[in-house]
Amino acid sequence: MNTDLLHTEKILADRKTFYLDLKQNARGMVVKITEDVGGNRDTIMLPAEILGDFIAALTDIKMTADEQG
């Protein structure tokens, strides 16, 4: 599957590194989120069309975390 990287972001958090990549492939755009901990990687793929829902859910979680902490 050939993919083209359109945009990438990197977030450092303690001993973890998170990579957020916007990619385009034959099926459309996807956001690939990779967590790297000492060379061990876990990845999820999100269709770009649900990115708004995903961000809204994370915003709700952040608001709850801010209220708790």
Backbone hydrogen bonds, N-H to C=O, Kabsch-Sander energy under -0.5 kcal/mol:
donor,donor_aa,acceptor,acceptor_aa,energy
4,D,24,Q,-2.7
6,L,22,L,-3.3
7,H,22,L,-1.4
9,E,20,L,-2.1
11,I,18,F,-2.8
13,A,16,K,-2.7
16,K,13,A,-2.8
17,T,36,D,-2.1
18,F,11,I,-3.1
19,Y,34,T,-2.7
20,L,9,E,-2.6
21,D,19,Y,-0.5
21,D,32,K,-2.7
22,L,7,H,-3.0
23,K,21,D,-0.6
23,K,30,V,-3.0
24,Q,4,D,-2.4
25,N,28,G,-2.7
28,G,25,N,-1.6
30,V,23,K,-2.5
31,V,46,L,-3.0
32,K,21,D,-3.1
32,K,30,V,-0.6
33,I,31,V,-0.6
33,I,44,I,-2.7
34,T,19,Y,-2.6
34,T,32,K,-0.6
35,E,42,D,-2.8
36,D,17,T,-3.0
36,D,34,T,-0.5
37,V,35,E,-0.5
37,V,40,N,-2.7
38,G,15,R,-0.6
40,N,37,V,-1.9
41,R,39,G,-0.5
42,D,35,E,-1.9
44,I,33,I,-2.2
46,L,31,V,-2.7
48,A,29,M,-2.4
50,I,47,P,-2.0
51,L,48,A,-1.6
54,F,50,I,-2.3
55,I,51,L,-2.7
56,A,52,G,-2.3
57,A,53,D,-2.3
58,L,54,F,-2.3
59,T,55,I,-2.4
60,D,56,A,-2.2
61,I,57,A,-2.2
62,K,58,L,-2.6
63,M,59,T,-2.4
64,T,60,D,-2.0
65,A,61,I,-2.6
66,D,62,K,-2.9
67,E,63,M,-1.9
68,Q,64,T,-1.8
69,G,65,A,-1.8
